[in-house]
Amino acid sequence: TEWETAPAVAETPEIKLFGKWSTDDVQINDISLQDYIAVKEKYAKYLPHSGGRYAAKRFRKAQCPIVERLTNSMMMHGRNNGKKLMTVRIVKHAFEIIHLLTGENPLQVLVNAIINSGPREDSTRIGRAGTVRRQAVDVSPLRRVNQAIWLLCTGAREAAFRNIKTIAECLADELINAAKGSSNSYAIKKKDELERVAKSNR
C-alpha cells in the first residue's frame, strides 16, 4: 500500500513565536521562577493566542505561555478590553524593536525583565483590635510573575499615554530597561519601592 512506501516524516518543525523567535535558547536564571515562566518547547506557540481556559483551576495560569500572559495583560483599561488581536500586534512590534535595539532574542529579554521586576518581598496588613500594622512577607513565585507582568504593562501604558511614541515602542523600552535592571523602568522603580517599604516593616 502507499502507506508503507510513503517517505518517513521529517523532523517536527521547530515552533517559533511569530515565525521568528525560537524558545530553545531562552534561559530562566531564577530557580524559583522556572516552573512559573512557561517559555520552553512544551509551551511554544506561533501566536500568543491560544484561547485556553487558564483561569479554571487555581494554578493553571502558570501553564499559560508567558508571551500570551503579557498579551492578555496589555488588554487593560476598558476601551481595550477584548482587543486581543491589537495586543498581539503590539507585542509583535515590541519584540521586533527589542531585537533591533539589543540584538538579543526578545523572549530572553522578556524573561529577564520578568525576573528583575517581580518584587521578592512585600508588606501585608495585619489588623489586631483596631490597630492595623504592616508586616513584611515573602512573595510567592506565581505572584512575582503576575506582578512583574502587571508592572511592565502598566509602565508601558503610562509611558505611551499622551506621547508620540507608540505603545509598542514604550513596551520595548520598558522591557529592555527592566531586563537591564535599570531604574528608568517603571516596573523596577515600583519593585524597589515595594521592597523598600517591606524592609522598613520587618
C-alpha positions in Angstrom: 0.0 0.0 0.0 1.0 3.6 -0.4 1.2 4.0 3.4 4.3 1.7 3.5 6.0 3.4 0.7 5.4 6.9 1.9 8.6 8.7 2.9 9.3 9.0 6.6 8.0 12.2 8.2 10.8 14.8 8.6 11.6 16.2 12.0 8.8 18.2 13.5 9.3 21.7 12.5 10.6 24.0 15.3 7.8 26.2 16.5 8.9 29.8 16.6 6.9 32.7 18.1 5.6 34.9 15.2 7.6 32.6 12.9 10.9 34.3 14.1 11.8 33.8 17.8 13.0 30.4 19.0 12.3 29.4 22.5 15.1 26.8 22.8 17.9 29.0 23.9 15.9 31.0 26.5 17.4 30.7 30.0 15.5 31.3 33.1 18.2 32.3 35.6 16.0 32.3 38.7 15.4 28.8 40.0 12.3 29.8 41.9 10.5 31.1 38.8 11.4 28.2 36.5 8.1 26.4 36.9 6.1 29.6 36.6 7.5 31.2 33.4 6.1 29.0 30.6 8.6 29.5 27.8 10.1 26.1 27.0 9.4 23.9 23.9 6.2 22.5 25.6 4.7 25.9 25.6 6.0 27.1 22.2 3.3 28.7 20.1 3.3 30.5 16.8 1.0 33.2 18.2 0.3 34.2 21.8 -3.4 33.5 21.2 -4.5 30.0 22.4 -7.9 30.6 23.8 -7.1 28.3 26.7 -9.1 28.2 29.9 -6.3 29.1 32.2 -8.5 30.6 34.9 -10.5 27.4 35.5 -8.2 25.9 38.2 -6.1 27.5 40.8 -2.5 27.4 39.5 -3.3 26.7 35.9 -2.4 30.1 34.7 1.3 29.3 35.4 1.0 26.9 32.4 -0.1 29.8 30.1 2.7 30.7 27.7 4.4 33.8 29.1 4.0 35.9 26.0 0.3 35.2 26.0 0.1 36.4 29.6 1.8 39.6 28.6 -0.6 39.9 25.6 -3.6 39.4 27.8 -2.3 41.9 30.4 -1.9 44.6 27.7 -5.7 44.5 27.0 -6.3 46.7 30.0 -8.4 49.8 30.6 -12.0 49.4 29.5 -11.6 50.7 26.0 -9.1 48.0 25.2 -10.9 45.1 26.7 -11.1 42.1 24.4 -8.9 43.6 21.7 -6.5 40.7 21.7 -5.5 41.0 18.1 -4.4 44.5 18.7 -2.3 43.5 21.7 -0.8 40.6 19.7 0.2 43.2 17.1 1.7 45.4 19.8 3.7 42.6 21.3 4.9 41.5 17.9 6.1 45.1 17.1 7.7 45.4 20.5 9.6 42.2 20.0 10.9 43.5 16.6 12.1 46.7 18.3 13.8 44.8 21.1 15.6 42.7 18.6 16.7 45.8 16.6 17.9 47.6 19.8 19.6 44.8 21.6 20.3 42.1 19.0 19.1 39.5 21.5 16.2 37.1 21.5 13.3 39.2 22.7 11.9 36.2 24.6 15.1 36.2 26.7 14.7 39.9 27.3 11.1 39.4 28.4 12.1 36.6 30.8 14.9 38.7 32.3 12.6 41.6 32.7 10.0 39.5 34.5 12.7 38.1 36.8 14.0 41.5 37.6 10.7 43.3 38.1 8.9 40.8 40.4 9.1 42.0 44.0 10.6 39.4 46.3 9.2 41.0 49.5 6.0 42.9 50.1 4.1 44.1 53.1 0.6 42.9 54.1 -1.9 44.4 56.6 -2.3 42.7 59.9 -5.2 44.0 61.9 -5.3 43.4 65.6 -8.1 45.0 67.6 -8.5 48.2 65.6 -4.8 48.8 65.2 -3.5 47.9 61.7 0.2 47.4 61.2 2.1 46.3 58.1 4.1 43.1 58.2 6.8 42.2 55.7 6.1 38.9 53.9 7.8 36.9 51.2 6.1 36.9 47.8 5.2 33.5 46.2 6.8 32.8 42.8 3.5 32.9 40.9 2.6 36.3 42.4 6.1 37.6 41.5 5.4 36.7 37.9 1.9 38.1 37.9 3.0 41.3 39.5 6.0 41.7 37.2 3.8 41.3 34.1 1.3 43.8 35.5 4.0 46.4 36.4 5.7 46.0 32.9 2.3 46.6 31.1 1.3 49.5 33.4 4.7 51.1 32.8 4.4 50.8 29.0 0.8 52.0 29.1 1.6 55.1 31.2 4.6 55.9 29.1 2.6 55.7 25.8 -0.3 57.8 27.1 -0.3 61.3 25.6 3.0 60.6 24.0 4.1 60.5 20.3 5.7 57.1 20.9 3.6 54.1 20.1 2.8 51.6 22.8 5.0 49.0 21.1 8.0 51.3 21.4 7.2 52.0 25.1 6.7 48.3 25.8 10.1 47.6 24.2 11.8 50.3 26.2 10.2 49.1 29.4 11.2 45.5 28.8 14.8 46.4 27.8 15.3 48.7 30.8 13.7 46.1 33.2 15.9 43.4 31.7 19.0 45.5 32.4 17.7 46.3 35.9 17.9 50.0 35.1 15.7 52.3 37.2 14.4 54.0 34.0 11.9 51.2 34.0 8.6 51.8 35.8 8.4 48.2 36.9 11.9 48.3 38.5 11.1 51.6 40.3 7.9 50.1 41.7 9.5 46.9 42.7 12.3 48.7 44.6 9.7 50.9 46.3 7.7 47.9 47.4 10.8 46.1 48.7 11.9 49.2 50.5 8.6 49.6 52.2 8.6 45.9 53.1 12.1 46.2 54.5 11.1 49.0 56.8 8.1 47.0 58.1 10.1 43.8 59.0 
